[in-house]
Amino acid sequence: FKDCRRLRTLAGMDAFSPSEPYSFQGCRSLLSLEGGWGDGFGGVFGKRIFEGCESLLDLGGIPSSLTTLGVASFLGCRSLVDISALASTGVTTLPDKCFMDCPSIASLDGLSAVTAIGDDCFNGSVLLSSFDGTSDVLETVGARNFRNSAFSTFEGSPSGLIYVGEEC
């Protein structure tokens, strides 16, 4: 489906496993991930799977059995506003560049189970101004995460926080 510019919705994905890298990269008209992932879903979104899906608004419809996001999974999803659906999944690590250049993300609600945030994960999220870091499980925040954002407040102090990268 790479560069399928007219694809607007993912529904009835029973027989499809999105673990392949670049599966929906460049699907600029994709608005929603309505689900229906079925039993064949292996819990993995491959690297750069939704990169450049500029119309994607939120992550509603992602499978609850999702456990792994690939590097740069949602890089450049310029309209992505809401990532709170991650709270209903088994995702504990946000890899490098996962939400880089997603300027519409304004809140990091739904990340209470996340233990690690990779380098540049939220770099370019220009509306993001604070992060509620009260989760006791967050251990690592990679480098340059909040570069090119309005970030000014890290609320709370996770008791398990071990590492905060440079230029964070």
C-alpha positions in Angstrom: 0.0 0.0 0.0 3.0 2.3 0.0 2.3 5.7 -1.5 -1.4 4.8 -2.1 -2.5 8.4 -2.1 -6.3 7.7 -2.2 -6.4 5.2 0.7 -8.6 6.9 3.4 -9.4 4.2 6.0 -7.9 1.0 7.2 -10.7 -1.4 8.1 -11.1 -5.2 8.0 -7.4 -5.8 8.2 -8.0 -9.5 9.3 -5.5 -11.1 6.9 -2.9 -8.3 6.9 0.2 -8.2 9.2 1.5 -4.7 9.4 4.9 -5.8 10.6 6.5 -5.1 7.2 8.4 -1.8 7.1 6.9 1.0 5.0 3.5 -0.7 4.6 1.5 2.5 4.5 4.3 5.0 4.1 3.2 8.1 2.1 -0.6 7.3 2.2 -1.3 11.0 2.4 -5.1 10.7 2.5 -5.3 8.1 5.2 -7.6 9.5 7.9 -8.2 6.7 10.3 -7.1 3.2 11.5 -10.5 1.6 12.1 -9.2 -1.7 13.1 -10.5 -5.2 12.4 -6.9 -6.4 12.7 -7.9 -10.0 13.4 -6.1 -12.9 14.9 -3.3 -12.8 12.4 -2.0 -9.5 13.8 1.4 -10.2 15.4 1.5 -7.2 17.7 4.1 -5.3 15.7 3.9 -2.1 13.5 7.0 -2.2 11.3 9.5 0.7 10.9 8.1 3.8 9.1 4.8 2.0 8.6 2.7 5.2 8.6 5.5 7.7 7.8 4.1 10.7 5.8 0.5 9.9 6.4 -0.2 13.6 6.6 -4.0 13.4 7.1 -4.0 10.8 9.9 -5.8 12.5 12.9 -5.5 10.0 15.7 -4.6 6.4 16.6 -8.1 5.3 17.4 -8.6 1.8 16.0 -5.1 0.5 16.6 -5.2 -3.0 18.0 -5.1 -3.5 21.7 -2.7 -6.4 21.1 -0.1 -3.9 19.7 3.2 -4.3 21.6 5.9 -2.9 19.4 6.2 0.2 17.3 9.0 0.4 14.7 11.4 3.3 14.4 9.8 6.4 12.8 6.4 4.7 12.8 4.4 7.9 12.5 7.2 10.3 11.4 5.7 13.3 9.5 2.1 12.6 10.3 1.4 16.3 10.3 -2.3 16.2 11.3 -1.9 13.6 14.1 -3.4 15.2 17.2 -4.3 12.4 19.6 -2.1 9.5 20.5 -4.0 8.5 23.7 -5.1 5.3 22.1 -1.7 3.9 23.0 -2.9 3.6 26.5 -5.1 0.6 25.5 -2.1 -1.3 24.0 0.9 -3.2 25.3 3.4 -0.6 23.9 6.0 0.2 26.5 8.7 1.8 24.3 8.4 4.7 21.9 11.3 4.2 19.5 13.5 6.8 17.9 11.7 9.3 15.7 8.4 7.6 16.4 6.4 10.9 16.3 9.0 13.2 14.9 7.6 16.1 12.8 4.1 15.6 14.1 3.4 19.3 14.8 -0.2 18.8 15.8 0.4 16.7 18.9 -0.3 18.9 21.9 -0.6 16.3 24.6 1.1 13.1 25.7 -1.9 11.7 27.5 -2.1 7.9 27.4 1.6 7.2 28.0 1.3 5.9 31.5 2.7 2.5 30.7 5.7 3.8 28.6 9.1 3.0 30.1 11.3 4.4 27.4 11.1 7.2 24.9 13.7 7.1 22.1 15.8 9.9 20.6 13.9 12.6 18.6 10.6 10.9 19.4 8.7 14.2 19.7 11.2 16.5 17.9 9.1 19.0 15.9 5.9 18.6 17.9 5.5 22.4 17.9 2.3 22.5 19.9 3.6 20.2 22.7 4.2 22.4 25.8 4.3 20.0 28.7 4.7 16.4 29.7 3.0 14.8 32.7 5.8 12.6 33.8 4.1 11.3 36.9 4.2 7.7 35.6 6.4 5.7 37.9 7.5 3.4 35.1 9.2 5.9 32.8 12.9 5.2 33.0 14.5 6.7 29.8 13.9 9.9 27.8 16.1 10.0 24.8 18.0 13.0 23.3 16.4 15.9 21.5 12.9 14.8 22.3 11.4 18.2 22.7 13.5 20.1 20.3 11.5 22.4 18.0 8.5 22.3 20.4 6.9 24.7 22.8 7.9 22.4 25.6 8.6 24.2 28.8 7.2 22.1 31.6 8.0 18.6 32.8 5.3 17.9 35.4 6.0 15.5 38.1 9.1 13.4 38.6 8.9 9.7 37.7 10.5 7.8 40.6 12.1 5.4 38.1 13.6 8.0 35.8 17.2 6.9 35.1 18.3 8.8 32.0 17.4 12.0 30.2 19.2 12.6 26.9 21.0 15.7 25.8 19.1 18.7 24.4 16.0 17.2 25.8 
